[in-house]
Amino acid sequence: MSLQYRLYSKPQPTTTVIAKNAFAANTIKTILQFKPLLPCKIYNWGCSFDNNSANVPGTIELLDTGTVAATVTAFANADIVKLNAAAREFGDPTSALISVGTSASGYDATAEGTITATQLYDALQQPPTQPYVMPWPLGREGEVKASNIIRIRGNFASAVNVLAFIDVEF
């Protein structure tokens, strides 16, 4: 049976709604980073924005940067949503499936690292007024090598806030 998880670009909310990430104008920023300890599949990902005017579209990417990590705020076990019963029964995915830490899985990068090669899974020019969700058809999911770094990153001409997620299956 598969183990399915969702990671958001911020920690799980408690007394308030989930926070958003801020893109500064004309600055590439990783908002979510994922490092699996075992091979897995990405079967869904997406993002939404809070801008209320149709400014110039920005670029959003889902990519594999090999072993080059951004410096992020690390996820805690409680931040990783267990989407199915098998994942809930498995328990803490940070023990054997998902590497967490400031150079592993987390959100809201403060430094991008020096990337020398990438594998681009998906990229688009996205208006900051519309959401985007990409569910991959069964059998065509993005396969991820163990210990590679997967990122959702973007760059917009003007400042904009975003909330992103990625769904993975082991």
Number of C-alpha atoms within 10 A of each C-alpha: 8 12 19 21 19 17 24 26 26 22 20 17 10 7 5 7 8 13 15 20 20 15 22 15 13 13 13 17 23 29 28 28 33 26 27 25 19 15 15 20 18 22 20 18 21 18 19 19 20 14 16 10 9 10 15 13 17 18 17 23 17 22 18 23 20 19 17 19 26 28 21 23 23 22 27 16 16 12 17 18 17 21 15 13 12 13 19 15 10 11 11 16 22 18 11 11 18 22 21 23 16 18 21 26 27 30 27 22 23 14 13 15 13 10 12 9 11 14 11 13 15 13 14 13 14 19 20 24 15 14 15 14 13 12 13 13 10 7 8 11 17 16 14 20 17 15 18 20 23 30 26 25 22 22 21 23 15 16 15 21 15 19 20 23 18 24 18 23 18 18
